[in-house]
Structure formats: structure tokens, C-alpha cells
Amino acid sequence: EGARAVAETIRAAVAADRSQDCTRDTPVTVSIGTASTWLGAPGGLDTGVLLRAADAALYQAKRLGRNRVEAGTLP
């Protein structure tokens, strides 16, 4: 939940910022995938597993409409 809250804060801040190019207002959004585990998890911390889960969550966020945060699930 902590990672999701931080990611949501980042997503909202980016969406609220209205950067301007030379001719028009250009909205910018981000999609974020998160994954987490606890250090005492069976088998220890496997960064490869975490990265794959976060990557899958990122693509899920894009499939569901972009400009959102999705949490990955660990096997």
C-alpha cells in the first residue's frame, strides 16, 4: 500500500502539471506499475521477480486506460 500511495502521488502531480510548449497546453500523464514484498519473505528478496511483477502491472495500467497505478502480484 505504501508503494501504491507514493506512485499515486507522483501520478497525480504529473497529471496536474500543465507544461506548455511553444504553441499549446500539453497534458502529460503517467502509468505506473508497482510490486513489493517484505524482507522476511520465503526465499528472500528476488529483484527479478519484483521487476517482472511491476512490469506486468505497468502494462496492465496501460491496457486499462493509462494515467493510473496498478499493483503487481507476486507468484
N, C-alpha and C positions, 0 to 999 in steps of 0.2 A: 504493500500500500504506500510506503514511503517513496519508492521509486516512481510509482504512478502519480503521486501528488506533485513531485518535482517536475516530472515530464509534462503534466497538465499545466503547471505554472509557466513553463517555457512555451508550450503551445499557445496558450492564451496571450502571452506577452508578444509573441511574434505576430499573431493574428491582429492584435490591437495596434501595432505599429504600422503607420501608413507612410511607407517610404515613397519618395517621389523621384521619377526620372525626369528627363527634360520636358516631357510633354503631358504627362498624366499621372494620376494617383495609381500606384501599382500595389494591389494587395498581395501579401505573401503569407503562406500558411505552411505548416509542417505536420507531418505524420510521424509518430514516434512509437517504436516497439520497445517494451521493457521485459526483463526477466530477472529473477533474483532467487537466491537460495540462502540458507543460513550456513555459517561456517561449520556447524556441527552436523551437517547433513551426511547421511551414509555415503561413504566413498569420497568424502571431501569435496572441495570446490573444483569443479571441472569447467574451466572457462570456455572450452569448445562447445559444451552442451549449452551453457548460458548464451553464448553468441548465436548459436543456431536458433534457440528459442526466441531471442529478441528479434532476430532477422525475420523469422516466420511471423511474429507479431506485427512487425513493421509492414510486411506485405498484406497481412490481414487488415490493418488500418487503411491501407490504400484501397483495397478491394471494397471496404465498407463505406467509402466516400471521402477519404482523405481528411486532413485537418482534424485528426483525432489521435488518441492514445489507446493502444491496446497492450494488454499484459500477456506475455508468452507463458506457456505451460511447460513444465519440465517433465520428461518421461518418467 
